[in-house]
Amino acid sequence: MIHSPLEAAAPLRLTSLSHGGGCGCKIAPGVLQEILQGSAAGWVPPELLVGNETADDAAVYRLNEEQALVATTDFFMPIVDDPHDFGRIAAANAISDIYAMGARPIMALALLAMPLARLSLETIGAVARGGQAVCRKAGIPIAGGHTIDSVEPIYGLVVMGLVHPEQVKRNRDARAGDVLILGKRLGVGVLSAALKKDRLDAAGYDALIASTTQLNTPGMALAQLPGVHALTDVTGFGLAGHALELARASGLTAQLRYDSLALLPQVAQLVEQGLQTGASRRNWDAYGAEVLLDPALAPAARAILTDPQTSGGLLVSCTPQVAPEVLRLFAEQGFEHAAVVGEMLPPGGHTLVVRA
């Protein structure tokens, strides 16, 4: 085992080496929009079924009449201190984008950037092994990748998948009258912030890990249901941000019912104590003008709605008639907290409305 002198004297917490963690590291939506506005659209071949025009979860390229290639990449800095758990969370988060398009993952490439002078090779290897463990669970190999010596620890994957071109689930295909179903509980950002401040107990940590390492496998089966119109996954921009993306892309208004949202254990209490991430505030600054909040909502509601979700749940837009089948598919695959949380409405004054 090789240790740097600094680590031998006092083992470092992974989260202490990064300025942010998990999907909370994402560039704020408003800043990202300004950056992309200066980018040329470039040539778009007819085979490119999904590009970056609607901020969808992955790119989709038609290979033939029966197959389309789905490709995505995601990486971030540590959300937890355990290196194996960090690798598992980062891998599950990256693979989720493939499921969110309704596709089956087939292969991954690893992206590994680590401060070699500050972390032991054993610690870095544990991050990689965590990612490999989740990829094995998903049934895919890590077939290569790229590594660099970095100031901050970063890990993630490039992931590729396959889907029938007619079963691609875009975020722009929601329809008025659809209901919205959310697959996982909320509060990952709050729990990760509590961990960094030593305010998260063992039960809270276990809930955090269980949620963030659960693969969003129902996406593959949901893609085959005719009544499922749109899919996305809830990550760094929070539930409000990703519901807004779905509504904008579809030209509709999304309505959420706050009392239908399920929270991870301890999240409500921690938010009431004033704990939230900086990313939550940046999210609201970026898109709050598009959101109408029910005056009856408690102040803590905004922190929950904007909380960045690392490896968050699938958000499904489907007909009310197929909703029981969607909930059954979620339950069969271990998502017992999946629930109807809102509906899609004709376009109105606000892109997102949140009722108490």
N, C-alpha and C positions, 0 to 999 in steps of 0.2 A: 504494500500500500504506500502510495506517494502522497505526502502532504506538503503544502507550503508551510513555512515557519509561522505565518500569521494564523493559519487555520489550526495548526497544532497547538498554539497557545490558547486560542479561544475559538471554538467552532462557530462559523458564521451562519446566520440565518439567511437563507436564500432571499427572502423578501427584503432584507436590509440592503441588498446589492442593486435593487432596482427602484426607479423613481415612481413606478406604478406597477400594477399587477393584473394579469389576466386580460380580459377584454376591456377592462377599465383603462388600458393603455391606448386604446384606439384614439386617433385624432378626432377631435370634436366634430360633429356633423357640419356645423357652419364653416369651420376652417377647411374641412375636407371638400366641401362644395366649392369654396373659392379656389382651392388648388386645382380641382378637376375642370373648372371653367376655363382655365388657360390651356387645357390639353386639347390637341387636335383630335377630331373624331377618327380620322384615318379611313382607310378602305375597309369595308365590311363585306366579306364574301357571303353569298346566299346560304352557304352551309352553316354559318354562324347563327344559330337559333336564339341564343341568349348572350348578350354582351353586357356592357356596363351602363346601358341606357336607363335602366330602372333600379339600379342598385340591388340587383338580385344576388342570390347566395353563391352562385357559381356560373361559369361560362359553359355553354353547351354548343357542341359542333356536330352536325349531322355527318355520320360516316357513310351510311347507306339507308335504304328504306326501313330497315329493322333496328338499326343501332345509332345512337348518338353518344359521343364522348362528353362526359361532364368533368370539368377540371376546376380546382379551387386551391387556395393556399391560405394558411392562417398560422400565426406564430405570435408569441408574447413573452413577457417577463413573468417571473414566478408569482403565483397567487397564494402559494403555501410554501412552507419551509422544507417539508419532506421531499427530497429530489425524485423519488419514485412516483409519489402522488402528483408532483408537478408534471412529469412526463405523461402520466396517464390522462390528466385533465387536458393538457395541450393537444394530445392526440385525439381524444374524444371530441373536443371542440372543432378541430379541423375536419374530421370525418363527417360531422353533423351537416356541413354544407352540402355534401353529396346526398344525404338522406333528404334534406330539405328540397331538393330538386326532384325527388321521387326516384332516385337512381340507386343502383347497387355498386358500392365501392369495389374496386378491383386491385388497386396498387397505391402505394405511397412512397414519397421521397422525404427524407428527414432534413430539417433545417436546424442546425445546432451552432449557436454562438455562445461561447463561455469565456469568462475571465480566468485563464489558465494559471495566472499568478496568485489567485485568491481561493480557488476551489480545488479540492483533491480530484485526482483522476477517478477515484472510487465514486465520489459524489456525481461527477459528470456522467460516468457510466450508468449510475442509477437512474438519472433522468432519461437516458436513451433506452434503458431497459423498461422503464415505465411506459414509454411510447410504444415499444415493441409489444408489450403485454396487451395493450388495448387494440393494436392492429391485429394481433392473433385472435382476439375476441371477435373482431369484425370480419375475420376470415381473409385478411389481405396481408401481403408481404410489404416490408420496407425494402424497396429494391435499389436504394442508393440515396444520395442526398448531397449536402454540402456543409462544411464546418469552417468556422473562423474563430480566431482569438478576439474576444470582445470585451468592452468595458463592463457591460451588464450581461447577466445570463438570459439567453433567449432560446426557446425551443418551439418547434412547430412542424407542420407537415405540408407538403404538396400532396393532394389526393386526387385520384382519377376514378371515375366510375362510368357505368354504362346504363342507358335507359332507352326504351323505345321512343322514337321521336314524338309519337302521339301521346305519350304519357308523361312528358316533361311538365312539371308543376312550377309555373312562373308565379312571381308575386303580383303580376299585373292582371291576372285573370279572375279576381274575385268579382262577385256579382251582387247587386242589391238584393236584399232578402236572405243572403247567406248568414249563417251563424258562425261565430268565431270560437274555436276550441283551442285551449292552451294545454300542452302536454305535461309541463313540469311546474313545480312551485317556484315562486320568486324569492329573491333575497340573497343571491350569491354574493353580490358586491358588498352588501352590509356585513355578511358573515366574514368575508375576506378582510374587510377593514377592521372588524373586531379582532380577528386573529393577529393582525399586524400590531394591534395595540394591547395584546395579551388580555383580551376581554372575552375570549371564546373558550367555552369549556369543551370537554371531550365529546359530549353528546352533540354539541353544535358542530364540532369539527367532523364527526362521523356523518352528519346530515349533509354537510357541505361536500364531502368527498363522494358520498353516494349519489348525489344529484349531478355533480359535474363529470363523473365518469360513466354515467348511464348513457349508452349509445342510443341515438334517436332512430332506431331501426324501424319503427312503424311507418316511416316515410315511404319505404319501398312498397308496402301493401296499400297505403293510402293512395299512391299514384294510380292504382288500378281500379279505384272506385270512381265511377262516372260522376257522382255527385260532389266529389272533392274538386274544387275549382282552383284553389291557390294554396301554396305552402311557403312558409319562411321559417327561419329559426330566430329565436330571441337571444341576442348577444349584447354587444357593448353599448348599443344605443338605448337599451332598456325596452320594456314592453311598449311604452308609449312611442318610442322612436321607430321600432320595427312595425308597429301597427300603422304608423303614419306612412312609412315606406310602402306598405301594402295598399293603403288607401290612395295615396298619390298616384302610384303606378296604375291603379285600376280606375282612377277618375271618380272615386266614391268618398263617402264619409264613413269612418269606422267609429262604432260606439262600443265602449267598454263598460261593464257593470262592476264597479270596484268591489262590492260585497261578494262577488263570485270568485275573486282571485284568491288562490291558496298560497300561503307563505310558508317558507321553511321555518323550523323551530327557532325560537328566540328572536327572529327578525323584527316582529312588531315591537317587542320590548326595547331592543337596541335602537330602533329608529326613534322611539319616544324619548330615549335618552340623548338624542341628538346625533347619533352615529350615522353617517352616510359618507359616500366617497366624493372626491372632487369631481370625478367623471359624471356623477349624477347631476351636480350643479351645472357643469358644462353642457350636458345634454339639454337641460331645461332652457338654458340661455340660447341654445341653437334653434330649438323648435317650439318653445313654449307659446309663441304667438299663434301657432296653428291649433292649439289645444284649448277646448272649453271644459273647465273643471266645474262640477256641481258645487255650488256654494256650501252644501251640507257636508262636503268631505272634510275630514280632519287635515291639518297641515302636513301630517306625516304621509298622506297619500301621495303627494308629489314625489317624495323621496323613493317610494316603492315603485311608482310608475316609471321613473327615470333610472332606476338602479341598474348598473351594467351587469348583465348576466353572462358569465363565462360558461360556455357549454350549456346554454339554456334550452328551454323546451321548444318543440315545434308549435307554430301558430297556424291553424288550419281554417280556411274559409270554405264552407261546404253548405249544401242545402239542409234545411231543417229535417228533411226526410231521411237523409243518410247519416245525420249526427249520431243516432244510437249505434250504428255500425262502426263509426269512427271511434266512439268511446269504448266499444267492445274490443276493437283492435288494440287500442292503447292499453286497456286493462290486461288483455292476454299477454302482452309483452312487458308487464311489470310497471306500467305507468298508472298507478291507482289514483293519482291526484288529478288526472286529466279531467277537464270540465269545460262546459260552455261558459264563456266569459263575455260575450258580446255579440254584435251583429254588424253587418254591412248595410249602409243606408244610401239612398240617392245623395248626390253631392249637395252640400249645404254651406252655411257660413263658415264652419270650421272643418278641418280635415279630420280631426279626432275629437270626439265628445266622450267625457267620462262621467257616468252617473254614479251616485252613491250606492 
